[in-house]
Amino acid sequence: MPRKAWKHADDRRPLDERGLRRADDLVPLLGAYAFTRVVASSSVRCAGTVAPYATTTGTRLRLRRALSEEGHAAHPHRAAQTVERLLDRGEPAALCSHRPVLPAVLAALGDRARDTRVADRLRESAKLGLVKGEALVAHVHGRGAAAQVVAVERHGLA
């Protein structure tokens, strides 16, 4: 739903019909990666983006205020900490956040890039942002301190 059309707290703003369709369209794409962990901003629209995948696969949807616009504004370092915890786990994870939070998320991944080309793609994606409902897949090798991002793909939606 457009921000201007919503008169309540922004974190309660839902997806509009187009957003709901995009969320459904993400299910097969995310399914191709067999994510076993789904982490999203606590904002309704962000959680709603990955909820169809979580429901379809029976995966628990974990909400994190650190990935929300409001949480990031209050504590900017926590989004990167969330990424670090996911890398420590070494479990295939889908993460859903917002444009203002993406630079912190992508910088944390870029810090773990195996080579400069991958780091450059992450920095470019952070600078340009993603289209609503677009997915960026970071392929990670290893876990914990040894985790390295070895490749990045972007998947747009029609």
N, C-alpha and C positions, 0 to 999 in steps of 0.2 A: 504494500500500500504506500502510495507516495507520502513522504514526510509531511508535506503541507496539508494533506487531506486528513491527517490524524490529529485529534485534539487532546489526546491523553498522553501519559508517559511514553516516551519513545521506545523503551525496552518492551513495552506491551504491544507494539505495533505488529499486526499480523501480515502474513503474505497476502497479496492480492491473487486473483485468479491466475494470472500469468506466472506468478511465483510458485503457486501450488502445482501448476503444470511442469515447471522447471524442476521442482523438487521430485516429482514422479519420474521425470526424464533422467534424473541423476541415478536412480536405483540400479539400472543395468551397468552403467559406467562404474559406479562404486563397487558393484558386485564383481566386476572383472578383477578387482584387486583383493577381494576377499578380506576386507577390513574386519577385524575382530574387536576393535575398540572404536567408539564413535564419541567424539568430544565436541561440544558446541558452546558458543556464547549462550549465556542465560537469557538473551533476548528472544522473544517469541518467534520472530521471523527467522532468526538464525536456526533455532532448534527445529522449527518447522521445515527448514530446507533439508535436513538430514533425517528427520523423523521417519519418512517413508522407507528409507534404506534400513534404519534400525528396526522398524516394525517388520519389514519383509524378512530380514535375516534373524530376527530374535535377539539382536544385539542391544545391550543396555545403552541408552542415550545418557551421557554424562554432561551436565551443564556446568560451565565455568564462567563466573562473573569476570574473571581476568581476561576473557576473550571478548567481552562486550565492549561497546564504545564507552559506556559509563565507567566500567571497571578499569579499562585501560587508561582513561583520563585521570582517574584517581591514583592508580598504581601502574605506571607504564612498564615497569620491569617484569611484572607478573605474567604477561603473555609469553615472553621469552622463557620464563621458568616453566610454564606449561609445556612448551615445546621440548625443553630439556628433559622434563620428566617422561614425556612420551619416547624420546630417544633412549633414555635409560632403560625403559621397559623392553624396547626392541620388539614390540608387538605391532602388526599392521594397523594403523590408526587413520581414521578420517577426522579431520579437524575443520570446523566451520566457524568463521569469524566475519568481521566487517572491514570495509575498505580502510578506515583510519587505524585499524589494528594490524593490518597486513604487513606494513613495513617492519614492525617488531617481530612478527612471526617469521617472515621471510629472511630477515637478518639473522635470526637464530639458526635457521637452516643453512644460510650462506656461510656462517662461521664454521659449519661442519662440512662444507663442500670439499670434495677430494681434489678438484682442480679449478682453475680460475674461470674456465668457460661455464661451469655449472654455477659458480658463485655469481658470475656476471648475469646469467639468465635469471637468477633469483633476485638480484638487485634491479634488473630491468622490470621484472614483474612487479616488484614493490613500487617502483617509480610510476609505472603505467597503471597499476591496479588491475583488477579482474572485473569482468562483466558479471553482473548478478547471476548466480547460478553456474558460473564457470568453475572448472576444477583445475587445480595445479597438483600434479602428483610428483612427490619427491621420493625417489628410490633410494633407500638407505641400506647400507651394508654394515652389519655389526650392531652392537648395542652399548649403552653406557658411554663411557669416555671414548671408546673406540668407534662409535657410530659415525659413519661418514655418508654424506649425500653424494651419490655417484652419478645420478642423472635426474633430469627434471622434464616433465611433459606438461603441456597445457591442453585442456580439452574444453572447447567452447560448445555452447548449446545453440541449436537453431531456434 
